[in-house]
Amino acid sequence: MKQIVMFWLVMITGISASAEQDACHLFTASGNAEYPPYLWRSPQNPEVLTGAISGFLHKVSKRLDIKIDLQYSGPWGRTQEEVAAGRIDFIAGAFYTDARSERMDYLRPAFQLTRTVVWVNNERPFEFNRWEDLIGRQGVTVIHNSFGQEFDDFARKHLTIHQVGSLEQGLKMLNGQRVDYVLYEENPARAYAARNGYLNIHPLAQEISSEPLYLTLSKKSACNSPELRARIEKVLVQAKEENWMPPLLQQAQYLWAEQHMQSADTE
């Protein structure tokens, strides 16, 4: 009788382990949906995210032999909350902050370096050479956005930066001269400014920061383990050595421009 009980215990344990292993071959991911050419919502299916990071994740998933389902999960702030709660496994593209590192593991190396710049209205330009030049001016950025821990700390102490729900809203405020500047990464803001026909705004030459973009894994993900993180980081090293991102970014820029032209033709 004891042998029969032991047999069934072994069988149940084996089935549970197998089920867990199968579950950890399917992951969910999301990211900033207002982030062209890195990520944006597909016009054909708005619940799906497309762009250079989508292509990057596809290559990662093939190397790891797992499935990563990249889906729109709402505004950027909500996406971070979903990952913090473990309802989404990965954030596909995040800057490092101390607060985020308490909720998610940063997988290294970073897969992309990005420039954050100051966008101004052509009719109200000002000289910007250092962070202190923004003191006393009214700025705006997207809620829950980060530009690197060092600048975030400086901004919290010295700057007036309002938060809005979307990049489009912030650029619209700048175009209408309701704020002095918008803080955002150069490539995504340039893409949205072009799409909306905002010819009256431009980025200043001096950058705010140059920050690495990381793939992160929720600390509450059921599949988060040292073994999985090691496997992913091995692939990230390969991606850097093989220079995955430049051709993916080029393809994404063409796709964004093509979709913008198609949208304009239907209006």
C-alpha atoms as a printed R data frame, in Angstrom:
    type eleno elety resid chain resno      x      y       z
1   ATOM     1    CA   MET     A     1  0.000  0.000   0.000
2   ATOM     2    CA   LYS     A     2  2.838  2.342   0.902
3   ATOM     3    CA   GLN     A     3  4.470  1.672  -2.478
4   ATOM     4    CA   ILE     A     4  1.226  2.554  -4.295
5   ATOM     5    CA   VAL     A     5  0.930  5.854  -2.387
6   ATOM     6    CA   MET     A     6  4.546  6.709  -3.189
7   ATOM     7    CA   PHE     A     7  3.958  5.875  -6.857
8   ATOM     8    CA   TRP     A     8  1.002  8.263  -7.093
9   ATOM     9    CA   LEU     A     9  2.890 11.012  -5.238
10  ATOM    10    CA   VAL     A    10  5.711 10.760  -7.764
11  ATOM    11    CA   MET     A    11  3.219 10.787 -10.650
12  ATOM    12    CA   ILE     A    12  1.363 13.858  -9.316
13  ATOM    13    CA   THR     A    13  4.620 15.710  -8.694
14  ATOM    14    CA   GLY     A    14  5.785 14.881 -12.202
15  ATOM    15    CA   ILE     A    15  2.503 16.074 -13.737
16  ATOM    16    CA   SER     A    16  2.648 19.322 -11.752
17  ATOM    17    CA   ALA     A    17  6.239 19.964 -12.784
18  ATOM    18    CA   SER     A    18  5.376 19.238 -16.408
19  ATOM    19    CA   ALA     A    19  2.381 21.603 -16.311
20  ATOM    20    CA   GLU     A    20  4.510 24.338 -14.764
21  ATOM    21    CA   GLN     A    21  7.182 23.827 -17.407
22  ATOM    22    CA   ASP     A    22  4.575 24.086 -20.190
23  ATOM    23    CA   ALA     A    23  3.104 27.239 -18.626
24  ATOM    24    CA   CYS     A    24  6.557 28.810 -18.630
25  ATOM    25    CA   HIS     A    25  6.808 28.470 -22.387
26  ATOM    26    CA   LEU     A    26  4.086 31.109 -22.788
27  ATOM    27    CA   PHE     A    27  4.708 34.660 -21.564
28  ATOM    28    CA   THR     A    28  2.893 37.973 -21.762
29  ATOM    29    CA   ALA     A    29  4.623 41.252 -22.510
30  ATOM    30    CA   SER     A    30  3.637 44.877 -22.953
31  ATOM    31    CA   GLY     A    31  5.259 48.278 -23.159
32  ATOM    32    CA   ASN     A    32  4.795 51.947 -23.911
33  ATOM    33    CA   ALA     A    33  2.267 52.007 -26.748
34  ATOM    34    CA   GLU     A    34  3.153 55.595 -27.718
35  ATOM    35    CA   TYR     A    35  6.727 54.809 -28.573
36  ATOM    36    CA   PRO     A    36  7.374 54.723 -32.333
37  ATOM    37    CA   PRO     A    37  9.578 53.521 -33.911
38  ATOM    38    CA   TYR     A    38 10.069 51.200 -30.927
39  ATOM    39    CA   LEU     A    39  6.438 50.307 -30.157
40  ATOM    40    CA   TRP     A    40  2.962 51.423 -31.192
41  ATOM    41    CA   ARG     A    41 -0.516 49.951 -31.595
42  ATOM    42    CA   SER     A    42 -1.128 48.127 -34.848
43  ATOM    43    CA   PRO     A    43 -3.786 49.885 -36.972
44  ATOM    44    CA   GLN     A    44 -5.069 46.469 -38.104
45  ATOM    45    CA   ASN     A    45 -5.387 45.193 -34.525
46  ATOM    46    CA   PRO     A    46 -5.103 47.883 -31.811
47  ATOM    47    CA   GLU     A    47 -4.722 45.229 -29.107
48  ATOM    48    CA   VAL     A    48 -1.363 44.224 -30.608
49  ATOM    49    CA   LEU     A    49  1.855 46.234 -30.374
50  ATOM    50    CA   THR     A    50  4.166 46.531 -33.370
51  ATOM    51    CA   GLY     A    51  7.521 48.211 -34.010
52  ATOM    52    CA   ALA     A    52 11.244 47.549 -33.601
53  ATOM    53    CA   ILE     A    53 10.883 46.091 -30.097
54  ATOM    54    CA   SER     A    54  8.185 43.723 -31.349
55  ATOM    55    CA   GLY     A    55 10.666 42.386 -33.891
56  ATOM    56    CA   PHE     A    56 13.345 42.170 -31.212
57  ATOM    57    CA   LEU     A    57 11.097 40.140 -28.880
58  ATOM    58    CA   HIS     A    58 10.211 37.802 -31.735
59  ATOM    59    CA   LYS     A    59 13.895 37.031 -32.252
60  ATOM    60    CA   VAL     A    60 14.389 36.544 -28.483
61  ATOM    61    CA   SER     A    61 11.444 34.143 -28.287
62  ATOM    62    CA   LYS     A    62 12.786 32.063 -31.196
63  ATOM    63    CA   ARG     A    63 16.220 31.761 -29.585
64  ATOM    64    CA   LEU     A    64 14.654 30.696 -26.276
65  ATOM    65    CA   ASP     A    65 12.012 28.461 -27.871
66  ATOM    66    CA   ILE     A    66  9.229 30.157 -25.922
67  ATOM    67    CA   LYS     A    67  6.204 32.222 -26.955
68  ATOM    68    CA   ILE     A    68  6.010 35.881 -25.929
69  ATOM    69    CA   ASP     A    69  2.591 37.448 -26.501
70  ATOM    70    CA   LEU     A    70  3.110 41.215 -26.909
71  ATOM    71    CA   GLN     A    71 -0.189 42.986 -26.235
72  ATOM    72    CA   TYR     A    72 -1.496 46.474 -25.573
73  ATOM    73    CA   SER     A    73 -2.367 46.783 -21.871
74  ATOM    74    CA   GLY     A    74 -3.418 50.421 -21.620
75  ATOM    75    CA   PRO     A    75 -1.493 53.649 -20.956
76  ATOM    76    CA   TRP     A    76  2.151 53.451 -19.910
77  ATOM    77    CA   GLY     A    77  1.386 53.982 -16.229
78  ATOM    78    CA   ARG     A    78 -1.160 51.156 -16.160
79  ATOM    79    CA   THR     A    79  1.243 48.841 -17.993
80  ATOM    80    CA   GLN     A    80  3.825 49.308 -15.264
81  ATOM    81    CA   GLU     A    81  1.183 48.564 -12.624
82  ATOM    82    CA   GLU     A    82  0.173 45.371 -14.449
83  ATOM    83    CA   VAL     A    83  3.781 44.183 -14.536
84  ATOM    84    CA   ALA     A    84  4.315 45.105 -10.880
85  ATOM    85    CA   ALA     A    85  1.281 42.975  -9.973
86  ATOM    86    CA   GLY     A    86  2.554 40.027 -12.027
87  ATOM    87    CA   ARG     A    87 -0.385 40.045 -14.440
88  ATOM    88    CA   ILE     A    88  2.100 40.740 -17.259
89  ATOM    89    CA   ASP     A    89  5.499 39.035 -17.302
90  ATOM    90    CA   PHE     A    90  7.690 41.414 -19.311
91  ATOM    91    CA   ILE     A    91  8.042 45.106 -20.001
92  ATOM    92    CA   ALA     A    92  9.470 45.452 -23.477
93  ATOM    93    CA   GLY     A    93 11.604 48.553 -23.056
94  ATOM    94    CA   ALA     A    94 12.085 50.403 -19.751
95  ATOM    95    CA   PHE     A    95 14.638 52.797 -18.294
96  ATOM    96    CA   TYR     A    96 16.185 51.906 -14.950
97  ATOM    97    CA   THR     A    97 14.831 53.518 -11.785
98  ATOM    98    CA   ASP     A    98 15.239 52.446  -8.168
99  ATOM    99    CA   ALA     A    99 11.450 52.261  -7.719
100 ATOM   100    CA   ARG     A   100 10.970 50.012 -10.743
101 ATOM   101    CA   SER     A   101 13.826 47.739  -9.672
102 ATOM   102    CA   GLU     A   102 11.817 46.869  -6.554
103 ATOM   103    CA   ARG     A   103  9.024 45.468  -8.743
104 ATOM   104    CA   MET     A   104 10.893 43.989 -11.713
105 ATOM   105    CA   ASP     A   105 14.221 42.407 -12.578
106 ATOM   106    CA   TYR     A   106 16.289 44.211 -15.197
107 ATOM   107    CA   LEU     A   107 17.739 41.818 -17.754
108 ATOM   108    CA   ARG     A   108 21.193 42.803 -18.972
109 ATOM   109    CA   PRO     A   109 22.705 43.956 -21.190
110 ATOM   110    CA   ALA     A   110 20.370 46.716 -22.363
111 ATOM   111    CA   PHE     A   111 19.254 46.294 -25.954
112 ATOM   112    CA   GLN     A   112 19.138 49.980 -27.007
113 ATOM   113    CA   LEU     A   113 20.464 53.407 -26.035
114 ATOM   114    CA   THR     A   114 18.056 56.338 -26.407
115 ATOM   115    CA   ARG     A   115 18.327 60.154 -26.261
116 ATOM   116    CA   THR     A   116 15.879 62.216 -24.219
117 ATOM   117    CA   VAL     A   117 15.641 65.828 -25.385
118 ATOM   118    CA   VAL     A   118 13.855 69.094 -24.685
119 ATOM   119    CA   TRP     A   119 11.167 69.949 -27.248
120 ATOM   120    CA   VAL     A   120 10.277 73.647 -27.593
121 ATOM   121    CA   ASN     A   121  7.961 75.851 -29.620
122 ATOM   122    CA   ASN     A   122  9.720 77.723 -32.416
123 ATOM   123    CA   GLU     A   123  8.053 80.965 -31.307
124 ATOM   124    CA   ARG     A   124  9.265 80.605 -27.710
125 ATOM   125    CA   PRO     A   125 12.789 79.137 -27.904
126 ATOM   126    CA   PHE     A   126 15.283 79.358 -25.066
127 ATOM   127    CA   GLU     A   127 18.895 78.423 -24.504
128 ATOM   128    CA   PHE     A   128 19.484 75.035 -22.927
129 ATOM   129    CA   ASN     A   129 22.958 73.821 -22.016
130 ATOM   130    CA   ARG     A   130 22.401 72.208 -18.612
131 ATOM   131    CA   TRP     A   131 19.527 70.929 -16.491
132 ATOM   132    CA   GLU     A   132 19.462 74.124 -14.418
133 ATOM   133    CA   ASP     A   133 18.336 76.082 -17.501
134 ATOM   134    CA   LEU     A   134 14.890 74.466 -17.094
135 ATOM   135    CA   ILE     A   135 14.345 75.883 -13.600
136 ATOM   136    CA   GLY     A   136 11.418 78.322 -13.507
137 ATOM   137    CA   ARG     A   137  9.896 77.063 -16.774
138 ATOM   138    CA   GLN     A   138  6.724 75.042 -17.231
139 ATOM   139    CA   GLY     A   139  7.377 71.572 -18.632
140 ATOM   140    CA   VAL     A   140  5.288 68.533 -19.425
141 ATOM   141    CA   THR     A   141  5.867 64.814 -19.911
142 ATOM   142    CA   VAL     A   142  3.868 61.592 -19.891
143 ATOM   143    CA   ILE     A   143  2.722 60.228 -16.545
144 ATOM   144    CA   HIS     A   144  5.031 57.651 -14.929
145 ATOM   145    CA   ASN     A   145  7.760 58.435 -17.439
146 ATOM   146    CA   SER     A   146 11.387 58.287 -16.348
147 ATOM   147    CA   PHE     A   147 14.510 59.808 -17.856
148 ATOM   148    CA   GLY     A   148 17.063 58.047 -15.688
149 ATOM   149    CA   GLN     A   149 17.389 58.065 -11.919
150 ATOM   150    CA   GLU     A   150 19.785 61.034 -11.742
151 ATOM   151    CA   PHE     A   151 17.625 63.392 -13.802
152 ATOM   152    CA   ASP     A   152 14.426 62.173 -12.110
153 ATOM   153    CA   ASP     A   153 15.909 63.105  -8.718
154 ATOM   154    CA   PHE     A   154 16.957 66.540 -10.002
155 ATOM   155    CA   ALA     A   155 13.560 67.197 -11.590
156 ATOM   156    CA   ARG     A   156 11.687 66.215  -8.448
157 ATOM   157    CA   LYS     A   157 13.660 68.771  -6.414
158 ATOM   158    CA   HIS     A   158 14.003 71.689  -8.831
159 ATOM   159    CA   LEU     A   159 11.677 71.556 -11.850
160 ATOM   160    CA   THR     A   160  7.998 72.097 -12.589
161 ATOM   161    CA   ILE     A   161  7.006 69.268 -14.916
162 ATOM   162    CA   HIS     A   162  3.310 68.504 -15.376
163 ATOM   163    CA   GLN     A   163  2.237 64.977 -16.252
164 ATOM   164    CA   VAL     A   164 -0.296 64.133 -18.943
165 ATOM   165    CA   GLY     A   165 -1.845 60.890 -20.109
166 ATOM   166    CA   SER     A   166 -0.271 60.726 -23.560
167 ATOM   167    CA   LEU     A   167  2.585 62.057 -25.673
168 ATOM   168    CA   GLU     A   168  0.103 63.456 -28.194
169 ATOM   169    CA   GLN     A   169 -1.517 65.525 -25.457
170 ATOM   170    CA   GLY     A   170  1.848 66.918 -24.365
171 ATOM   171    CA   LEU     A   171  2.903 67.835 -27.913
172 ATOM   172    CA   LYS     A   172 -0.477 69.478 -28.521
173 ATOM   173    CA   MET     A   173  0.042 71.630 -25.404
174 ATOM   174    CA   LEU     A   174  3.499 72.653 -26.635
175 ATOM   175    CA   ASN     A   175  2.239 73.409 -30.147
176 ATOM   176    CA   GLY     A   176 -0.410 75.640 -28.579
177 ATOM   177    CA   GLN     A   177  2.185 77.361 -26.361
178 ATOM   178    CA   ARG     A   178  0.484 76.229 -23.168
179 ATOM   179    CA   VAL     A   179  3.830 74.992 -21.780
180 ATOM   180    CA   ASP     A   180  7.465 75.961 -22.332
181 ATOM   181    CA   TYR     A   181  8.802 72.527 -23.184
182 ATOM   182    CA   VAL     A   182  8.096 68.820 -23.497
183 ATOM   183    CA   LEU     A   183 10.514 66.212 -22.204
184 ATOM   184    CA   TYR     A   184 10.578 63.032 -24.232
185 ATOM   185    CA   GLU     A   185 12.811 60.772 -26.241
186 ATOM   186    CA   GLU     A   186 13.785 62.190 -29.594
187 ATOM   187    CA   ASN     A   187 12.669 59.421 -31.986
188 ATOM   188    CA   PRO     A   188  9.146 58.799 -30.600
189 ATOM   189    CA   ALA     A   189  8.380 62.516 -30.244
190 ATOM   190    CA   ARG     A   190  9.656 63.208 -33.752
191 ATOM   191    CA   ALA     A   191  7.407 60.464 -35.134
192 ATOM   192    CA   TYR     A   192  4.286 61.876 -33.467
193 ATOM   193    CA   ALA     A   193  5.126 65.484 -34.349
194 ATOM   194    CA   ALA     A   194  5.422 64.502 -38.020
195 ATOM   195    CA   ARG     A   195  2.188 62.507 -37.968
196 ATOM   196    CA   ASN     A   196  0.217 65.366 -36.426
197 ATOM   197    CA   GLY     A   197  1.764 68.025 -38.667
198 ATOM   198    CA   TYR     A   198  3.350 69.967 -35.812
199 ATOM   199    CA   LEU     A   199  5.868 71.993 -37.814
200 ATOM   200    CA   ASN     A   200  6.141 74.646 -35.109
201 ATOM   201    CA   ILE     A   201  8.054 72.553 -32.574
202 ATOM   202    CA   HIS     A   202 11.563 71.110 -32.559
203 ATOM   203    CA   PRO     A   203 14.049 69.387 -30.225
204 ATOM   204    CA   LEU     A   204 17.010 71.286 -28.797
205 ATOM   205    CA   ALA     A   205 20.473 69.947 -29.612
206 ATOM   206    CA   GLN     A   206 21.603 69.352 -26.032
207 ATOM   207    CA   GLU     A   207 20.171 66.108 -24.659
208 ATOM   208    CA   ILE     A   208 18.731 65.663 -21.171
209 ATOM   209    CA   SER     A   209 20.109 62.178 -20.860
210 ATOM   210    CA   SER     A   210 21.134 59.157 -22.847
211 ATOM   211    CA   GLU     A   211 19.647 56.108 -21.202
212 ATOM   212    CA   PRO     A   212 19.702 52.375 -21.926
213 ATOM   213    CA   LEU     A   213 16.455 50.540 -22.628
214 ATOM   214    CA   TYR     A   214 16.030 47.215 -20.849
215 ATOM   215    CA   LEU     A   215 13.844 44.165 -21.073
216 ATOM   216    CA   THR     A   216 12.435 43.610 -17.586
217 ATOM   217    CA   LEU     A   217 10.744 40.645 -15.900
218 ATOM   218    CA   SER     A   218  8.137 41.071 -13.159
219 ATOM   219    CA   LYS     A   219  9.319 39.870  -9.769
220 ATOM   220    CA   LYS     A   220  5.814 38.439  -9.321
221 ATOM   221    CA   SER     A   221  5.854 36.512 -12.594
222 ATOM   222    CA   ALA     A   222  5.130 32.852 -11.868
223 ATOM   223    CA   CYS     A   223  7.988 31.911 -14.199
224 ATOM   224    CA   ASN     A   224 10.647 34.272 -12.848
225 ATOM   225    CA   SER     A   225 13.652 32.179 -11.850
226 ATOM   226    CA   PRO     A   226 17.455 32.551 -11.860
227 ATOM   227    CA   GLU     A   227 17.633 29.923 -14.605
228 ATOM   228    CA   LEU     A   228 15.212 31.790 -16.881
229 ATOM   229    CA   ARG     A   229 16.930 35.140 -16.319
230 ATOM   230    CA   ALA     A   230 20.299 33.579 -17.149
231 ATOM   231    CA   ARG     A   231 18.932 32.110 -20.384
232 ATOM   232    CA   ILE     A   232 17.434 35.430 -21.457
233 ATOM   233    CA   GLU     A   233 20.574 37.380 -20.624
234 ATOM   234    CA   LYS     A   234 22.637 34.963 -22.716
235 ATOM   235    CA   VAL     A   235 20.383 35.772 -25.691
236 ATOM   236    CA   LEU     A   236 20.640 39.513 -24.965
237 ATOM   237    CA   VAL     A   237 24.426 39.243 -25.159
238 ATOM   238    CA   GLN     A   238 24.068 37.492 -28.523
239 ATOM   239    CA   ALA     A   239 21.660 40.196 -29.722
240 ATOM   240    CA   LYS     A   240 24.194 42.894 -28.897
241 ATOM   241    CA   GLU     A   241 27.047 41.001 -30.561
242 ATOM   242    CA   GLU     A   242 24.941 40.403 -33.684
243 ATOM   243    CA   ASN     A   243 23.635 44.004 -33.767
244 ATOM   244    CA   TRP     A   244 19.933 43.135 -33.946
245 ATOM   245    CA   MET     A   245 18.417 46.568 -33.339
246 ATOM   246    CA   PRO     A   246 19.633 48.852 -36.189
247 ATOM   247    CA   PRO     A   247 17.902 46.938 -39.033
248 ATOM   248    CA   LEU     A   248 14.799 46.452 -36.884
249 ATOM   249    CA   LEU     A   249 14.639 50.201 -36.215
250 ATOM   250    CA   GLN     A   250 15.028 50.976 -39.900
251 ATOM   251    CA   GLN     A   251 12.195 48.595 -40.824
252 ATOM   252    CA   ALA     A   252  9.998 50.088 -38.091
253 ATOM   253    CA   GLN     A   253 10.602 53.649 -39.292
254 ATOM   254    CA   TYR     A   254  9.507 52.679 -42.799
255 ATOM   255    CA   LEU     A   255  6.426 50.907 -41.426
256 ATOM   256    CA   TRP     A   256  5.414 53.896 -39.275
257 ATOM   257    CA   ALA     A   257  5.796 56.279 -42.220
258 ATOM   258    CA   GLU     A   258  3.839 53.942 -44.505
259 ATOM   259    CA   GLN     A   259  0.981 53.607 -42.028
260 ATOM   260    CA   HIS     A   260  0.929 57.376 -41.527
261 ATOM   261    CA   MET     A   261  0.639 57.928 -45.277
262 ATOM   262    CA   GLN     A   262 -2.153 55.354 -45.558
263 ATOM   263    CA   SER     A   263 -4.011 57.007 -42.683
264 ATOM   264    CA   ALA     A   264 -3.689 60.426 -44.327
265 ATOM   265    CA   ASP     A   265 -4.991 59.063 -47.645
266 ATOM   266    CA   THR     A   266 -8.172 57.726 -46.017
267 ATOM   267    CA   GLU     A   267 -9.012 60.999 -44.260
